[in-house]
Amino acid sequence: MHLVAAARPNLPKLAALWHALPPARLPLRPVLLHTGQHQDPAMFGDHLAELGLPAPEIALGVPGGNHAETTGRTMMALHAAWAGRRPALVVVAGDVDGSLAAALAARKLGLPVAHLEAGLRGGEADMPEEINRRAIDAVATLLWAPDEGSAARLLAEGAPPAAVRAVGNAMIDTLRRNLDAARARGLPDGLAPGGYGLVTLHRAGNVDDPARLAALLRGLGLAARRLPLVWPRHPRTAARMARAGLAPPPGLRVLPPQPYLAFLGLLAGARLVATDSGGVQEEATALDLPCLTLRPSTERPVTLAAGSSRLVTPAGLPDAVAAVLAGDWPRARPIPLWDGAAGPRMAAHLAELLRR
């Protein structure tokens, strides 16, 4: 069984399944396969040991590029790898280009595919991640949804009921497994728990358009007058800022990309988070941390319903930060199945299918 990791966000999700497999005693040996979409240590390698994952047994070395280059080259490399070594099952996570390439390549070779984090929909038809997640769900043979609403959506779209299983949120499994260790590391010098906000920005819709990126930086600069902000800056965002001649505004402390435990520690110690990351929305909800979601919509509406996350415009950032500081933010309501047992449920579903 090949677990395909293309980019950093895939790793915490796959880790939940990886750690649940040995007790299940399934006749499927998990093999970690790295496509190469994220290759440098800060975005991939540094996370493996912290998540309890081994070095990839198969490393294709296909670097990220534009959408067509990444998807096409990854499909070609996977076709060659699987032509000589056919796994019993291919597991893909999330909605990055490498995950789409793996799902397509596997199904073209007649291999079954499980989509970990199936059924998410944001409603933005032209968003690259939305295209990817819909396409993966369309070809996958097992659809593991993070919540009951996502599972119901898949059924309404015509997915076979036997293929769909609401297993819970794998990100929360990994968060719970590592939260104590993350907090024990402490915070960077000069930061105190509750004394800062955390920022992440990386999505194409926010950083590829210079005007949109400039508006976000203005909003963050104004928000930082109310609360100091810490920003582990994604390499993609740094490159787009340099190309557009944009600089971080005063009040933002820019950090390099952080390993998993360091980032989780920053998140757990923050007063709030401003992000365009879907995974961070989920983690913030689990931590009951106010989340300012810097997007016009989200494929994780369950976080909005829980109350911890709100969609915020660049111009609305200062007022949103002020609302958090004034206590005008509800406590997060618990989300069913976000209990740290998504991995065991996925393993149990596999065992059930094998018994059949």
PyMOL commands that set and color helices and strands:
alter all, ss='L'
color gray80, all
select helices_A, chain A and resi 10-24+41-50+67-84+97-108+128-139+148-156+161-163+170-184+204-207+210-223+235-244+260-269+278-286+301-306+317-325+342-355
alter helices_A, ss='H'
color red, helices_A
select strands_A, chain A and resi 2-5+31-34+58-59+90-93+113-116+142-145+164-166+197-200+229-232+252-255+272-275+291-293+309-311
alter strands_A, ss='S'
color yellow, strands_A
deselect
rebuild
show_as cartoon
